[in-house]
């Protein structure tokens, strides 16, 4: 099984720097890239990590914030 990972470096216009989790979640909620909705990407990532029993607290918090909106 393959996968794609996107990383925003500091020179990327999408890089938010030291943004708060609510700011990051809001940015994810309104953003789309060449592979589709960033919201969908994050929610699928969170589901995959749960399936692998490899929770990531940062991803879980972002998922909770996205699902709350």
N, C-alpha and C positions, 0 to 999 in steps of 0.2 A: 504494500500500500504506500502510495506517495503522498506528498503534501507540499504546500507552499507556505512560506513564512515571509511576512513583510516587516522590514525594519526601517524606521524613520530616523536617519542620522540628523545631527544638528544642522547640516546644510540643506535639509529637505524642508520645503515650505510647510509640510504637514507636521513637522516636529513641534511639539508643544512645550518642550523644556520642562521646568519644574511645576507643571500644572497640577492642580488638585484632582482627585479621582472624579468628583462631579464634573469638572471642566473636561476631563478626558472622555467621560461617558457622553457628555453632550456633543463633543466633537465627533465621536464614533457614531452617535445616533443620526447625525446629519450628513455623514460622509459616504461617498461611493468611490470605488476605484475600478480598475480595468476588470477585476474579477467579481464585481458586484458590491452589494451593501456591506459596509464595515460592521454594521450592527449584526447582520447575519453571520459574518465571519467570526465575530467575538462570541456570539451565542453558540455557534457550532464548535468553536475551540473549547469553550467551557464544557460542553456536552462530551466532547472527545476526551478531555482530561478526566472527567468523572468516570467515563467508561474504562479508562486506563488505570483508575484508582490512583491518580497522580494530581491531586488538587493543587491549584496555584491560588494563594490568597488574593493576589492582585486581580487575576482574571475573575475570580468568584465575586469580588466586590464590584467590579465593573459590570458583570452580568446582573447582579442584584439592582444596581442603579439603572441599567437599561430596561430591565423588566418592570421597574417601578414607574416608568414614564409612559 
